[in-house]
Amino acid sequence: MSIAVGDNIPPWEMPSVSAEKMKTMAAILRDPNPLHWDRDAVAALPLGLGRRTINQGPLGLGYIVNMLHAWQGPGCLRRITMTFPQVVLDGDHVVARGTVQSLEGGLAHCKVWLEHIDGRHLLAGNATVQIRQG
């Protein structure tokens, strides 16, 4: 597989972010923040989000990691940095996307992001990926 600067990484989709998985992740992480599992707590915020729980950052980041693993295989990720400018809500249809920015010594330096199906960027960052041989 030939990779070139400017190539798009094949996207990875999550058709509906799961409130139940957020609740499970909150338990695993021992995260006491009710915004990840209590719809009433979210509705009480003056943010206009309604009664939809807020996805934990690590879950959104995981969607991007899934995309990179699907593209270059498990263990390919060498470095990732991420910002979280928008929240991901339960029920959102999100797509992980990326582009190759530069190549050096068997590594691809990529711009990566998670976007809502409507095109809003929810997470944005950079990843360095080991390019699969063969």
DSSP file (Angstrom, degrees, kcal/mol; ACC not computed):
  #  RESIDUE AA STRUCTURE BP1 BP2  ACC     N-H-->O    O-->H-N    N-H-->O    O-->H-N    TCO  KAPPA ALPHA  PHI   PSI    X-CA   Y-CA   Z-CA
    1    1 A M              0   0    0      0, 0.0     2,-0.4     0, 0.0   133,-0.1   0.000 360.0 360.0 360.0 122.7    0.0    0.0    0.0
    2    2 A S        -     0   0    0      2,-0.0     2,-0.4     0, 0.0     0, 0.0  -0.741 360.0-164.2 -90.5 132.9    1.5    3.3   -1.1
    3    3 A I        -     0   0    0     -2,-0.4     2,-0.3     4,-0.0   128,-0.0  -0.959   8.4-177.4-119.9 136.2    0.9    6.3    1.2
    4    4 A A    >   -     0   0    0     -2,-0.4     3,-2.1    98,-0.0    96,-0.3  -0.922  38.0 -88.0-130.9 155.2    1.5    9.9    0.1
    5    5 A V  T 3  S+     0   0    0     -2,-0.3    96,-0.2     1,-0.3     3,-0.1  -0.397 115.9  30.2 -58.1 134.5    1.3   13.3    1.7
    6    6 A G  T 3  S+     0   0    0     94,-2.9    -1,-0.3     1,-0.3    95,-0.1   0.223  85.8 139.9  96.0 -12.9   -2.3   14.6    1.4
    7    7 A D    <   -     0   0    0     -3,-2.1    93,-2.6    92,-0.1     2,-0.4  -0.333  51.6-126.3 -62.3 143.8   -3.9   11.1    1.4
    8    8 A N  E     -A   99   0A   0     91,-0.2    91,-0.3    -3,-0.1    -1,-0.1  -0.752  18.4-127.2 -86.7 137.7   -7.1   10.8    3.4
    9    9 A I  E     -A   98   0A   0     89,-2.8    89,-0.6    -2,-0.4    59,-0.1  -0.681  39.5 -96.6 -78.6 136.9   -7.2    8.0    6.0
   10   10 A P  E     -     0   0A   0      0, 0.0    61,-0.1     0, 0.0    -1,-0.1  -0.351  49.9-114.5 -56.0 130.0  -10.2    5.8    5.5
   11   11 A P  E     -     0   0A   0      0, 0.0     2,-0.4     0, 0.0    86,-0.2  -0.187  20.2-147.2 -67.5 158.6  -12.9    7.1    7.9
   12   12 A W  E     -A   96   0A   0     84,-1.8    84,-3.3     2,-0.0     2,-0.3  -0.998  17.2-153.2-127.4 126.6  -14.3    5.2   10.9
   13   13 A E  E     -A   95   0A   0     -2,-0.4    82,-0.2    82,-0.2     3,-0.1  -0.796  21.6-169.4-110.1 143.8  -17.9    5.7   11.9
   14   14 A M  E     -A   94   0A   0     80,-2.8    80,-2.3    -2,-0.3     3,-0.3  -0.925  14.1-165.3-119.6 100.2  -19.9    5.4   15.1
   15   15 A P  S    S+     0   0    0      0, 0.0     2,-0.3     0, 0.0    -1,-0.1   0.779  76.3  11.8 -62.0 -28.4  -23.5    5.7   13.9
   16   16 A S  S    S-     0   0    0     77,-0.1    77,-0.2    -3,-0.1     2,-0.2  -0.821  75.5-133.4-154.4 111.1  -24.9    6.3   17.4
   17   17 A V        -     0   0    0     75,-2.2    74,-3.0    72,-0.3     2,-0.5  -0.449  33.9-124.9 -64.2 131.0  -22.8    7.1   20.5
   18   18 A S     >  -     0   0    0     72,-0.2     4,-1.5    -2,-0.2     5,-0.1  -0.688  19.1-162.9 -91.6 122.4  -24.1    4.8   23.3
   19   19 A A  H  > S+     0   0    0     -2,-0.5     4,-2.1     1,-0.2    -1,-0.2   0.853  95.6  56.9 -64.6 -35.2  -25.3    6.3   26.6
   20   20 A E  H  > S+     0   0    0      1,-0.2     4,-2.3     2,-0.2    -1,-0.2   0.892 105.1  50.1 -64.8 -39.6  -25.0    2.8   28.1
   21   21 A K  H  > S+     0   0    0      2,-0.2     4,-2.7     1,-0.2    -1,-0.2   0.855 108.6  53.5 -67.6 -33.5  -21.3    2.6   27.2
   22   22 A M  H  X S+     0   0    0     -4,-1.5     4,-2.6     2,-0.2    -2,-0.2   0.930 108.8  49.0 -62.6 -44.2  -20.7    6.0   28.8
   23   23 A K  H  X S+     0   0    0     -4,-2.1     4,-1.7     2,-0.2    -2,-0.2   0.916 112.5  47.7 -62.4 -43.3  -22.3    4.7   32.0
   24   24 A T  H  X S+     0   0    0     -4,-2.3     4,-2.5     1,-0.2    -1,-0.2   0.920 111.7  50.0 -62.5 -44.5  -20.1    1.6   31.9
   25   25 A M  H  X S+     0   0    0     -4,-2.7     4,-2.9     1,-0.2     6,-0.2   0.892 106.8  55.1 -63.8 -39.2  -17.0    3.7   31.2
   26   26 A A  H  X>S+     0   0    0     -4,-2.6     5,-2.6     1,-0.2     4,-0.6   0.900 110.4  46.7 -59.6 -40.1  -17.8    6.0   34.1
   27   27 A A  H ><5S+     0   0    0     -4,-1.7     3,-0.5     3,-0.2    -2,-0.2   0.922 113.1  48.1 -67.5 -44.0  -17.9    3.0   36.4
   28   28 A I  H 3<5S+     0   0    0     -4,-2.5    -2,-0.2     1,-0.2    -1,-0.2   0.916 117.8  41.0 -62.1 -43.6  -14.6    1.6   35.0
   29   29 A L  H 3<5S-     0   0    0     -4,-2.9    -1,-0.2    -5,-0.2    -2,-0.2   0.537 105.9-127.9 -81.0  -6.3  -12.9    4.9   35.4
   30   30 A R  T <<5 +     0   0    0     -4,-0.6    -3,-0.2    -3,-0.5    -4,-0.1   0.905  47.2 170.8  54.7  41.9  -14.6    5.6   38.8
   31   31 A D      < -     0   0    0     -5,-2.6    -1,-0.2    -6,-0.2     5,-0.1  -0.756  23.2-168.3 -87.4 110.9  -15.6    8.9   37.3
   32   32 A P        +     0   0    0      0, 0.0    -1,-0.1     0, 0.0    -5,-0.0   0.496  48.3 119.3 -80.6  -0.9  -18.1   10.5   39.6
   33   33 A N    >   -     0   0    0      1,-0.2     3,-1.6    -7,-0.1     4,-0.2  -0.514  53.4-156.2 -69.7 113.5  -19.1   13.2   37.1
   34   34 A P  G >> S+     0   0    0      0, 0.0     4,-3.2     0, 0.0     3,-1.5   0.614  80.8  83.7 -67.9 -10.6  -22.9   12.7   36.6
   35   35 A L  G 34 S+     0   0    0      1,-0.3    19,-3.0     2,-0.2    -2,-0.1   0.716  89.5  53.6 -65.1 -17.9  -22.7   14.4   33.2
   36   36 A H  G <4 S+     0   0    0     -3,-1.6    -1,-0.3    17,-0.2   -10,-0.2   0.534 128.7  11.8 -92.7  -7.7  -21.6   11.0   31.7
   37   37 A W  T <4 S+     0   0    0     -3,-1.5     2,-0.6    -4,-0.2    -2,-0.2   0.466 109.2  76.1-146.2  -6.7  -24.5    9.0   33.1
   38   38 A D     X  -     0   0    0     -4,-3.2     4,-1.6     1,-0.1     3,-0.4  -0.906  48.8-169.4-120.8 106.4  -27.3   11.2   34.5
   39   39 A R  H  > S+     0   0    0     -2,-0.6     4,-2.5     1,-0.2    13,-0.2   0.836  89.4  57.4 -61.5 -33.9  -29.5   12.9   31.9
   40   40 A D  H  > S+     0   0    0      1,-0.2     4,-1.5     2,-0.2    -1,-0.2   0.885 103.4  53.2 -65.3 -37.7  -31.1   15.1   34.6
   41   41 A A  H  4 S+     0   0    0     -3,-0.4     4,-0.4    -7,-0.2    -1,-0.2   0.896 111.5  45.8 -63.7 -40.1  -27.7   16.5   35.5
   42   42 A V  H >< S+     0   0    0     -4,-1.6     3,-1.4    -8,-0.3     5,-0.3   0.921 110.2  53.3 -68.3 -43.4  -27.0   17.4   31.9
   43   43 A A  H 3< S+     0   0    0     -4,-2.5    -1,-0.2     1,-0.3    -2,-0.2   0.791 101.9  60.8 -62.5 -27.7  -30.4   19.0   31.5
   44   44 A A  T 3< S+     0   0    0     -4,-1.5    -1,-0.3    -5,-0.2    -2,-0.2   0.653  85.3  96.8 -75.4 -15.0  -29.8   21.2   34.6
   45   45 A L  S X  S-     0   0    0     -3,-1.4     3,-0.7    -4,-0.4     2,-0.4  -0.451  81.4-127.5 -72.9 147.4  -26.8   22.8   32.9
   46   46 A P  T 3  S+     0   0    0      0, 0.0    -1,-0.1     0, 0.0    -3,-0.1  -0.082  86.9  97.2 -84.8  38.6  -27.4   26.2   31.2
   47   47 A L  T 3  S-     0   0    0     -2,-0.4    -4,-0.1    -5,-0.3    -3,-0.1   0.525  89.2-123.4-104.4  -8.5  -25.8   24.8   27.9
   48   48 A G    <   +     0   0    0     -3,-0.7    -5,-0.1    -5,-0.2    -4,-0.0   0.801  68.0 133.2  72.3  28.1  -28.9   23.8   26.0
   49   49 A L        -     0   0    0     -7,-0.3     3,-0.3     1,-0.3    -6,-0.1   0.577  50.9-150.5 -87.2  -9.8  -27.8   20.2   25.6
   50   50 A G        -     0   0    0     -5,-0.2     2,-0.4    -8,-0.2    -1,-0.3  -0.433  53.2 -32.8  74.4-150.6  -31.1   18.8   26.6
   51   51 A R  S    S+     0   0    0     -2,-0.1     2,-0.5    -9,-0.1    -1,-0.2  -0.364  98.7 119.0-104.7  51.6  -31.3   15.4   28.3
   52   52 A R        -     0   0    0     -2,-0.4   -14,-0.1    -3,-0.3    39,-0.0  -0.973  61.2-124.7-120.1 128.9  -28.3   13.8   26.5
   53   53 A T        -     0   0    0     -2,-0.5    37,-2.3   -17,-0.1     2,-0.5  -0.305  25.2-115.0 -71.4 156.3  -25.3   12.5   28.4
   54   54 A I  B     -E   89   0B   0    -19,-3.0    35,-0.2    35,-0.2    -1,-0.1  -0.810  26.0-123.6 -98.7 126.1  -21.8   13.7   27.5
   55   55 A N        -     0   0    0     33,-3.5    33,-0.4    -2,-0.5     2,-0.1  -0.382  29.7-110.1 -65.2 138.9  -19.3   11.2   26.2
   56   56 A Q    >>  -     0   0    0    -20,-0.1     4,-1.7     1,-0.1     3,-0.8  -0.435  24.2-119.4 -67.4 145.4  -16.0   10.9   28.1
   57   57 A G  H 3> S+     0   0    0      1,-0.2     4,-2.6     2,-0.2     5,-0.2   0.887 111.5  57.6 -52.4 -45.0  -13.0   12.3   26.2
   58   58 A P  H 3> S+     0   0    0      0, 0.0     4,-1.9     0, 0.0    -1,-0.2   0.834 104.3  52.7 -60.6 -30.5  -11.2    8.9   26.2
   59   59 A L  H <> S+     0   0    0     -3,-0.8     4,-1.2     2,-0.2    -2,-0.2   0.934 110.6  46.2 -69.2 -43.9  -14.2    7.3   24.4
   60   60 A G  H  X S+     0   0    0     -4,-1.7     4,-1.1     1,-0.2     3,-0.5   0.909 112.5  50.6 -62.4 -41.6  -14.1    9.9   21.6
   61   61 A L  H  X S+     0   0    0     -4,-2.6     4,-2.2     1,-0.2     3,-0.4   0.878 103.6  61.1 -61.4 -37.4  -10.3    9.5   21.4
   62   62 A G  H  X S+     0   0    0     -4,-1.9     4,-2.6     1,-0.2    -1,-0.2   0.829  96.8  58.2 -60.1 -33.0  -10.9    5.8   21.1
   63   63 A Y  H  X S+     0   0    0     -4,-1.2     4,-1.7    -3,-0.5    -1,-0.2   0.897 107.9  46.7 -64.1 -38.6  -12.9    6.3   17.9
   64   64 A I  H  X S+     0   0    0     -4,-1.1     4,-2.2    -3,-0.4    -2,-0.2   0.908 111.2  50.9 -68.8 -41.7   -9.9    8.0   16.3
   65   65 A V  H  X S+     0   0    0     -4,-2.2     4,-2.8     1,-0.2     5,-0.2   0.905 107.1  54.9 -61.4 -41.1   -7.6    5.2   17.6
   66   66 A N  H  X S+     0   0    0     -4,-2.6     4,-2.5     1,-0.2    -1,-0.2   0.912 107.3  50.7 -56.9 -42.7  -10.0    2.7   16.0
   67   67 A M  H  X S+     0   0    0     -4,-1.7     4,-1.7     2,-0.2    -2,-0.2   0.933 111.7  46.5 -60.6 -46.7   -9.6    4.5   12.7
   68   68 A L  H  X S+     0   0    0     -4,-2.2     4,-2.9     1,-0.2     5,-0.4   0.894 113.1  49.1 -65.8 -40.0   -5.8    4.5   12.8
   69   69 A H  H  X S+     0   0    0     -4,-2.8     4,-2.3     1,-0.2    -1,-0.2   0.894 109.8  51.4 -65.9 -39.8   -5.7    0.8   13.8
   70   70 A A  H  < S+     0   0    0     -4,-2.5    -1,-0.2    -5,-0.2    -2,-0.2   0.849 116.1  43.4 -63.4 -32.5   -8.1   -0.1   11.0
   71   71 A W  H  < S+     0   0    0     -4,-1.7    -2,-0.2    -5,-0.2    -1,-0.2   0.935 135.8   8.3 -78.8 -49.7   -5.8    1.8    8.6
   72   72 A Q  H  < S-     0   0    0     -4,-2.9    -3,-0.2     1,-0.2    -2,-0.2   0.338 108.9-103.2-122.1   5.1   -2.3    0.6    9.7
   73   73 A G    ><  -     0   0    0     -4,-2.3     3,-1.5    -5,-0.4    -1,-0.2   0.090  50.3 -47.8  95.2 156.0   -3.0   -2.2   12.2
   74   74 A P  T 3  S+     0   0    0      0, 0.0    -8,-0.0     0, 0.0    -5,-0.0  -0.296 124.5  27.8 -58.5 142.5   -2.9   -2.6   16.0
   75   75 A G  T 3  S+     0   0    0      1,-0.0    55,-0.1    54,-0.0    -2,-0.1   0.491  85.7 114.2  84.6   2.9    0.2   -1.2   17.6
   76   76 A C    <   +     0   0    0     -3,-1.5    54,-3.1    53,-0.1     2,-0.3   0.754  45.8 100.3 -77.6 -23.1    0.8    1.4   14.8
   77   77 A L  E     +B  129   0A   0     52,-0.2    52,-0.2    -4,-0.2     3,-0.1  -0.473  36.0 165.5 -74.1 124.5    0.2    4.4   17.0
   78   78 A R  E     -     0   0A   0     50,-3.1     2,-0.3     1,-0.4    51,-0.2   0.715  68.1  -2.8-105.6 -31.6    3.4    6.1   18.1
   79   79 A R  E     -B  128   0A   0     49,-1.4    49,-2.9     2,-0.0    -1,-0.4  -0.965  57.6-178.5-160.9 143.3    2.1    9.5   19.4
   80   80 A I  E     -B  127   0A   0     -2,-0.3     2,-0.4    47,-0.2    47,-0.2  -0.980   2.7-175.3-146.9 136.7   -1.2   11.3   19.6
   81   81 A T  E     -B  126   0A   0     45,-2.6    45,-1.9    -2,-0.3     2,-0.3  -0.981  15.5-176.2-127.1 143.4   -2.2   14.7   20.9
   82   82 A M  E     -B  125   0A   0     -2,-0.4     2,-0.3    43,-0.2    43,-0.2  -0.991  19.9-158.6-144.6 145.9   -5.8   15.8   21.0
   83   83 A T  E     -B  124   0A   0     41,-3.0    41,-2.0    -2,-0.3    -2,-0.0  -0.881  13.5-148.0-116.0 157.3   -7.9   18.8   21.9
   84   84 A F        +     0   0    0     -2,-0.3    39,-0.2    39,-0.2    38,-0.0  -0.645  29.3 160.0-125.8  71.6  -11.6   18.6   22.8
   85   85 A P        +     0   0    0      0, 0.0     2,-0.3     0, 0.0    38,-0.2   0.734  66.9  28.3 -71.3 -22.0  -13.2   21.8   21.5
   86   86 A Q  S    S-     0   0    0     36,-1.9     2,-0.2    34,-0.0    36,-0.0  -0.930  82.8-110.2-135.3 157.7  -16.8   20.4   21.5
   87   87 A V        -     0   0    0     -2,-0.3     2,-0.5    36,-0.0   -31,-0.1  -0.604  19.3-138.7 -87.6 151.5  -18.8   17.8   23.4
   88   88 A V        -     0   0    0    -33,-0.4   -33,-3.5    -2,-0.2     2,-0.3  -0.941  24.6-157.1-105.6 129.0  -19.9   14.5   22.0
   89   89 A L  B >   -E   54   0B   0     -2,-0.5     3,-2.1   -35,-0.2   -72,-0.3  -0.727  27.2 -89.0-109.5 155.2  -23.5   13.5   23.1
   90   90 A D  T 3  S+     0   0    0    -37,-2.3   -72,-0.2    -2,-0.3     3,-0.1  -0.343 115.1  26.9 -59.8 141.8  -25.2   10.2   23.4
   91   91 A G  T 3  S+     0   0    0    -74,-3.0    -1,-0.3     1,-0.3   -73,-0.1   0.214  88.1 139.0  89.0 -14.0  -27.0    9.4   20.1
   92   92 A D    <   -     0   0    0     -3,-2.1   -75,-2.2   -76,-0.1     2,-0.7  -0.336  51.4-136.9 -62.7 143.0  -24.6   11.5   18.0
   93   93 A H        -     0   0    0    -77,-0.2    24,-2.2    -3,-0.1     2,-0.3  -0.924  35.2-179.4 -97.1 114.4  -23.5   10.0   14.7
   94   94 A V  E     -AC  14 116A   0    -80,-2.3   -80,-2.8    -2,-0.7     2,-0.4  -0.852  19.5-157.9-122.2 154.6  -19.7   10.7   14.6
   95   95 A V  E     -AC  13 115A   0     20,-2.8    20,-2.8    -2,-0.3     2,-0.4  -0.995  11.5-143.6-133.5 126.8  -17.0   10.0   12.1
   96   96 A A  E     +AC  12 114A   0    -84,-3.3   -84,-1.8    -2,-0.4     2,-0.3  -0.760  31.4 172.2 -85.9 133.8  -13.2    9.8   12.7
   97   97 A R  E     + C   0 113A   0     16,-2.9    16,-2.5    -2,-0.4     2,-0.3  -0.907   8.9 170.6-138.1 163.8  -11.2   11.3    9.9
   98   98 A G  E     -AC   9 112A   0    -89,-0.6   -89,-2.8    -2,-0.3     2,-0.3  -0.985  17.4-148.1-167.3 163.2   -7.6   12.1    9.1
   99   99 A T  E     -AC   8 111A   0     12,-2.3    12,-2.3    -2,-0.3     2,-0.5  -0.985  29.6-111.5-137.0 149.2   -5.1   13.2    6.5
  100  100 A V  E     + C   0 110A   0    -93,-2.6   -94,-2.9    -2,-0.3    10,-0.2  -0.702  31.7 177.7 -80.2 122.1   -1.4   12.4    6.0
  101  101 A Q  E     -     0   0A   0      8,-3.1     2,-0.3    -2,-0.5     9,-0.2   0.808  62.8 -10.9 -95.0 -36.7    0.6   15.7    6.6
  102  102 A S  E     - C   0 109A   0      7,-1.7     7,-3.0   -98,-0.1     2,-0.4  -0.985  55.6-139.5-159.9 161.4    4.1   14.4    6.2
  103  103 A L  E     + C   0 108A   0     -2,-0.3     2,-0.3     5,-0.2     5,-0.2  -0.976  25.1 160.5-127.1 139.3    6.2   11.2    5.9
  104  104 A E  E >   - C   0 107A   0      3,-2.3     3,-1.6    -2,-0.4    -2,-0.0  -0.856  64.0 -18.6-161.6 125.0    9.5   10.4    7.5
  105  105 A G  T 3  S-     0   0    0     -2,-0.3     3,-0.1     1,-0.3    -2,-0.0   0.839 127.0 -43.3  52.2  44.4   11.4    7.2    8.2
  106  106 A G  T 3  S+     0   0    0      1,-0.3    25,-2.9    24,-0.1     2,-0.4   0.554 116.8 112.0  80.8   7.0    8.5    4.8    8.0
  107  107 A L  E <   -CD 104 130A   0     -3,-1.6    -3,-2.3    23,-0.2     2,-0.5  -0.893  54.6-150.7-114.9 144.7    6.2    7.2   10.0
  108  108 A A  E     -CD 103 129A   0     21,-3.0    21,-2.6    -2,-0.4     2,-0.6  -0.966   8.7-152.5-110.9 124.4    3.2    9.1    8.8
  109  109 A H  E     -CD 102 128A   0     -7,-3.0    -8,-3.1    -2,-0.5    -7,-1.7  -0.876  27.8-173.1 -96.0 121.0    2.5   12.4   10.7
  110  110 A C  E     -CD 100 127A   0     17,-3.5    17,-2.4    -2,-0.6     2,-0.5  -0.863  32.2-135.9-124.3 146.6   -1.3   12.9   10.4
  111  111 A K  E     -CD  99 126A   0    -12,-2.3   -12,-2.3    -2,-0.3     2,-0.3  -0.883  37.2-175.7 -90.6 130.3   -3.9   15.5   11.2
  112  112 A V  E     +CD  98 125A   0     13,-2.3    13,-2.8    -2,-0.5     2,-0.3  -0.938   9.7 164.7-130.7 152.2   -6.8   13.6   12.9
  113  113 A W  E     -CD  97 124A   0    -16,-2.5   -16,-2.9    -2,-0.3     2,-0.5  -0.989  31.2-130.8-158.9 161.9  -10.3   14.7   14.1
  114  114 A L  E     -CD  96 123A   0      9,-2.0     8,-3.4    -2,-0.3     9,-1.5  -0.985  32.0-173.0-116.5 127.3  -13.7   13.5   15.1
  115  115 A E  E     -CD  95 121A   0    -20,-2.8   -20,-2.8    -2,-0.5     6,-0.2  -0.912  25.8-117.6-124.1 150.9  -16.6   15.2   13.5
  116  116 A H  E >   -C   94   0A   0      4,-2.9     3,-2.9    -2,-0.4   -22,-0.2  -0.453  41.5-105.4 -71.7 154.8  -20.3   15.1   13.9
  117  117 A I  T 3  S+     0   0    0    -24,-2.2    -1,-0.1     1,-0.3   -23,-0.1   0.753 123.1  62.2 -56.7 -23.0  -22.2   13.9   10.8
  118  118 A D  T 3  S-     0   0    0    -25,-0.2    -1,-0.3     2,-0.1   -24,-0.1   0.459 124.3-103.4 -83.0   0.7  -23.2   17.5   10.2
  119  119 A G  S <  S+     0   0    0     -3,-2.9     2,-0.2     1,-0.3    -2,-0.1   0.289  73.1 142.0 100.0 -10.1  -19.5   18.4    9.8
  120  120 A R        -     0   0    0      1,-0.1    -4,-2.9    -5,-0.1     2,-0.5  -0.460  52.7-125.3 -65.9 132.6  -18.8   20.1   13.2
  121  121 A H  E     + D   0 115A   0     -6,-0.2    -6,-0.3    -2,-0.2     3,-0.1  -0.701  33.2 172.9 -80.9 126.0  -15.4   19.2   14.5
  122  122 A L  E     +     0   0A   0     -8,-3.4   -36,-1.9    -2,-0.5     2,-0.3   0.772  69.1  15.6-103.0 -37.1  -15.7   17.7   18.0
  123  123 A L  E     - D   0 114A   0     -9,-1.5    -9,-2.0   -39,-0.2    -1,-0.4  -0.964  68.4-176.5-133.8 150.0  -12.1   16.6   18.7
  124  124 A A  E     +BD  83 113A   0    -41,-2.0   -41,-3.0    -2,-0.3     2,-0.3  -0.992  19.8 114.8-149.9 142.2   -8.9   17.6   16.8
  125  125 A G  E     -BD  82 112A   0    -13,-2.8   -13,-2.3    -2,-0.3     2,-0.3  -0.925  49.2 -83.9-173.7-160.4   -5.3   16.6   17.0
  126  126 A N  E     -BD  81 111A   0    -45,-1.9   -45,-2.6    -2,-0.3     2,-0.4  -0.972  28.5-168.9-134.9 146.4   -2.2   15.0   15.5
  127  127 A A  E     -BD  80 110A   0    -17,-2.4   -17,-3.5    -2,-0.3     2,-0.5  -0.994  15.0-148.7-137.6 144.2   -1.0   11.5   15.4
  128  128 A T  E     -BD  79 109A   0    -49,-2.9   -50,-3.1    -2,-0.4   -49,-1.4  -0.969  25.5-171.7-110.5 125.8    2.2    9.8   14.4
  129  129 A V  E     -BD  77 108A   0    -21,-2.6   -21,-3.0    -2,-0.5     2,-0.4  -0.953  25.6-125.3-125.8 133.2    1.6    6.3   12.9
  130  130 A Q  E     - D   0 107A   0    -54,-3.1     2,-0.4    -2,-0.4   -23,-0.2  -0.651  35.5-124.7 -71.9 126.4    4.1    3.5   12.0
  131  131 A I        -     0   0    0    -25,-2.9     2,-0.1    -2,-0.4   -59,-0.1  -0.606  23.6-116.7 -79.6 128.9    3.4    2.7    8.3
  132  132 A R        -     0   0    0     -2,-0.4     2,-0.3   -61,-0.1    -1,-0.1  -0.400  27.9-127.9 -63.9 135.5    2.6   -1.0    7.8
  133  133 A Q              0   0    0      1,-0.2    -1,-0.1    -2,-0.1     0, 0.0  -0.690 360.0 360.0 -87.3 137.2    5.2   -2.7    5.6
  134  134 A G              0   0    0     -2,-0.3    -1,-0.2  -133,-0.1    -2,-0.0   0.439 360.0 360.0  99.1 360.0    4.0   -4.7    2.6
